[in-house]
Amino acid sequence: MEAHAHTHSASGESHTSRKRWPHYFWEFFMLFLAVSLGFLVENQREHYVEHQREKKFAQLLYEDFKKDTAYINQVIGIKEWRGKKLDSLFYLLSLPDLQKNSTSLYYYTAFADLNIPFNPNDATIQQLRNSGSLRYFRNPDLYNAITQYYSTCSFYHDAETPVESNLFLQASTMKLFDADKISSLTTITPDIRNAISAPKEEMQLLSTDKQIINEFKYHARSIKLNNDLTIMLLKNIIGPQLINLMNQLKNEYHLK
């Protein structure tokens, strides 16, 4: 009897153990499934949040680029208008009797210092750079296009400010024109195209020395060439880059 009872007891424990293993397995499996699902849900949530941030920044950049496009067209118009004024200056300088046309020379020379540069709206890109959020733009073509645009704008800005040419022109200008009289032609106005007024009195050149005139021509032409260069950059490089960027953002994020 004892042997039989012992055998029965051992058999019962073995049976119970066999029943517990599936139970433990399913507990472990359910726990693993819950953790995995939680991880996947959290991962998806993070992807969703990052995508929303990416789309938000894309919309902000798109708005900046729309403003840049309008401003580029305005700047090009002003620079082309300025270029025509400078062409008139060179025509007058080619005439034999400069003193006879001195009043007009005062007027057209005043446009040499009249300039308006293009500066891109950079509030969004600065925020993206400072916060490291440029990483949200995972499309490499779009990312490269954005960085290339602002790099080109930086190159343009350097070309827009030829400090030496401006200084040399100012020095040669003071040898030919009365400072008070030429300064009196310029006023501050909302529209830069109204900033230069036609002279109300006859004005005389301080000198008609050929060497001084030649020096003035050289530095004035440098300013004109710089004006033409910046127009070319805006029309043929920065402008097309902007259009390409806006199209990429529209297609990538379905912007309006």
C-alpha positions in Angstrom: 0.0 0.0 0.0 2.7 2.5 0.9 4.6 1.7 -2.3 1.5 2.2 -4.3 0.6 5.5 -2.5 4.2 6.8 -3.1 3.9 5.9 -6.8 0.6 7.7 -7.1 1.9 10.8 -5.4 5.0 11.0 -7.7 2.8 10.5 -10.7 0.5 13.3 -9.5 3.4 15.8 -9.1 4.7 15.0 -12.6 1.2 15.5 -14.0 0.9 18.9 -12.3 4.3 20.0 -13.6 3.3 19.1 -17.1 0.2 21.2 -16.7 2.2 24.3 -15.4 4.7 24.6 -18.3 2.1 25.6 -20.9 0.7 28.0 -18.4 4.1 29.6 -17.8 4.7 29.7 -21.5 1.5 31.5 -22.3 2.1 34.0 -19.4 5.6 34.7 -20.8 4.2 35.0 -24.4 1.5 37.4 -23.3 3.9 39.5 -21.4 6.3 39.5 -24.3 3.5 40.4 -26.7 2.3 43.3 -24.4 5.8 44.7 -24.2 6.4 44.4 -28.0 3.1 46.0 -28.8 3.8 48.8 -26.3 7.2 49.3 -28.0 5.6 49.3 -31.4 2.8 51.7 -30.4 5.4 54.1 -28.8 7.6 53.9 -31.9 4.7 54.7 -34.1 3.7 57.5 -31.9 7.2 59.0 -32.1 7.2 58.6 -35.9 3.8 60.4 -36.1 5.0 63.2 -33.8 8.2 63.6 -35.9 6.3 63.6 -39.1 3.9 66.3 -37.8 6.9 68.4 -36.8 8.5 67.8 -40.2 5.3 68.9 -42.0 5.0 72.0 -39.7 8.6 73.0 -40.5 8.0 72.3 -44.2 5.0 74.6 -44.1 7.0 77.4 -42.4 9.8 77.0 -44.9 7.3 77.1 -47.8 5.9 80.4 -46.4 9.4 81.8 -46.2 10.2 80.8 -49.8 7.0 82.4 -51.0 8.1 85.7 -49.4 11.6 85.3 -50.8 10.1 84.8 -54.4 8.1 88.0 -54.1 11.1 89.9 -52.7 13.5 88.6 -55.4 11.2 90.0 -58.1 11.1 93.3 -56.3 14.9 93.5 -55.9 15.5 92.5 -59.5 13.1 95.3 -60.7 15.0 97.9 -58.6 18.4 96.7 -59.7 17.4 96.8 -63.4 16.0 100.3 -62.9 19.3 101.3 -61.2 21.3 99.8 -64.0 19.5 102.0 -66.6 20.4 105.1 -64.5 24.0 104.0 -64.4 24.0 103.5 -68.2 22.8 107.1 -68.6 25.8 108.2 -66.4 28.3 106.4 -68.7 26.7 108.0 -71.7 27.2 111.4 -70.2 30.7 110.6 -69.3 31.4 109.7 -72.9 30.5 113.2 -74.1 33.2 115.7 -74.8 32.0 118.7 -72.7 31.4 117.2 -69.2 31.0 120.6 -67.6 28.1 121.4 -69.9 26.3 118.3 -68.6 27.5 118.6 -65.0 24.0 119.0 -63.5 22.9 115.7 -65.1 26.1 114.0 -64.0 25.3 114.9 -60.4 21.9 113.4 -60.7 22.9 110.1 -62.3 26.0 109.7 -60.1 23.7 109.7 -57.0 22.3 106.3 -58.1 25.7 104.6 -57.7 25.2 104.6 -53.9 21.5 103.6 -54.2 21.2 99.9 -53.8 18.9 97.3 -52.2 20.2 93.7 -51.6 18.2 90.5 -51.4 18.1 88.9 -48.0 16.2 85.6 -47.6 13.8 85.1 -44.8 15.8 82.9 -42.5 13.9 82.7 -39.2 12.7 79.1 -39.9 16.1 77.8 -41.1 17.9 79.4 -38.1 15.4 77.6 -35.8 16.0 74.3 -37.6 19.7 74.7 -37.4 19.8 75.8 -33.8 17.5 73.0 -32.6 19.0 70.3 -34.8 15.6 69.9 -36.4 16.9 69.7 -40.0 17.2 66.0 -39.3 13.4 65.8 -39.7 13.8 66.2 -43.4 14.7 62.6 -44.3 14.4 63.0 -48.1 18.1 63.6 -49.0 17.3 65.5 -52.2 15.1 67.9 -50.3 17.6 68.3 -47.5 20.4 69.0 -50.0 18.2 71.5 -51.9 17.5 73.4 -48.7 21.1 73.6 -47.6 22.2 74.5 -51.2 19.7 77.4 -51.4 21.0 79.1 -48.2 24.6 78.4 -49.2 23.9 80.2 -52.6 22.3 83.1 -50.7 25.4 83.4 -48.6 27.6 83.5 -51.8 25.2 86.1 -53.2 25.5 88.2 -50.1 29.3 88.3 -50.4 29.0 89.4 -54.0 26.5 92.1 -53.0 28.9 93.9 -50.8 32.1 94.9 -52.7 33.5 97.1 -50.0 36.7 98.1 -51.9 34.8 99.1 -55.0 32.4 101.3 -53.0 35.2 103.0 -51.1 37.2 103.7 -54.2 34.1 105.1 -56.0 33.4 107.4 -53.0 36.9 108.6 -53.0 36.9 109.5 -56.7 33.4 110.9 -56.5 34.6 113.5 -53.9 37.2 114.7 -56.4 34.6 115.5 -59.0 31.4 116.5 -57.1 30.6 118.9 -54.3 29.6 116.7 -51.3 26.9 119.0 -50.1 25.2 119.3 -53.4 25.3 115.7 -54.4 24.1 114.6 -50.9 21.1 117.1 -51.2 19.7 115.0 -54.0 19.1 111.9 -51.7 16.2 111.6 -49.3 14.7 108.7 -47.3 11.5 107.5 -48.9 9.3 104.3 -48.5 10.0 103.5 -52.2 13.8 103.6 -53.0 13.0 104.6 -56.5 11.8 108.0 -55.2 14.9 108.5 -53.1 16.9 110.6 -55.7 15.5 114.0 -56.7 16.4 115.9 -59.8 18.6 118.9 -59.1 16.8 122.2 -58.7 19.8 124.3 -59.5 22.8 124.3 -61.9 25.7 122.4 -60.5 29.4 122.4 -61.5 32.0 119.7 -61.4 35.0 120.3 -59.1 37.4 119.1 -61.8 37.4 117.9 -65.4 40.9 116.4 -65.2 41.1 113.4 -67.5 42.9 111.2 -65.0 40.3 111.9 -62.3 37.5 111.3 -64.8 39.1 108.0 -65.9 39.5 106.9 -62.3 35.8 107.7 -61.6 34.7 105.8 -64.7 36.6 102.7 -63.7 35.1 102.5 -60.2 31.6 103.4 -61.4 31.8 100.5 -64.0 32.8 98.1 -61.2 29.6 99.1 -59.4 27.6 98.6 -62.6 29.2 95.2 -63.2 28.4 94.2 -59.6 24.8 95.3 -60.2 24.6 93.1 -63.3 26.2 90.2 -61.5 23.7 90.2 -58.7 20.8 90.4 -61.1 22.2 87.3 -62.9 22.5 85.4 -59.6 19.0 86.3 -58.6 17.5 85.5 -62.0 19.4 82.4 -63.1 20.5 80.7 -59.8 18.6 81.7 -56.7 15.3 82.2 -58.4 15.2 78.7 -60.0 16.5 77.1 -56.8 13.5 78.7 -55.0 11.0 77.4 -57.5 12.5 73.9 -57.3 12.4 74.0 -53.5 8.8 75.1 -53.4 7.8 72.4 -55.9 9.6 69.7 -53.8 7.9 70.8 -50.6 4.5 70.9 -52.3 4.9 67.4 -53.7 6.5 65.9 -50.5 4.0 67.4 -48.0 1.0 68.2 -50.2 1.2 71.9 -49.3 -0.9 74.7 -50.8 
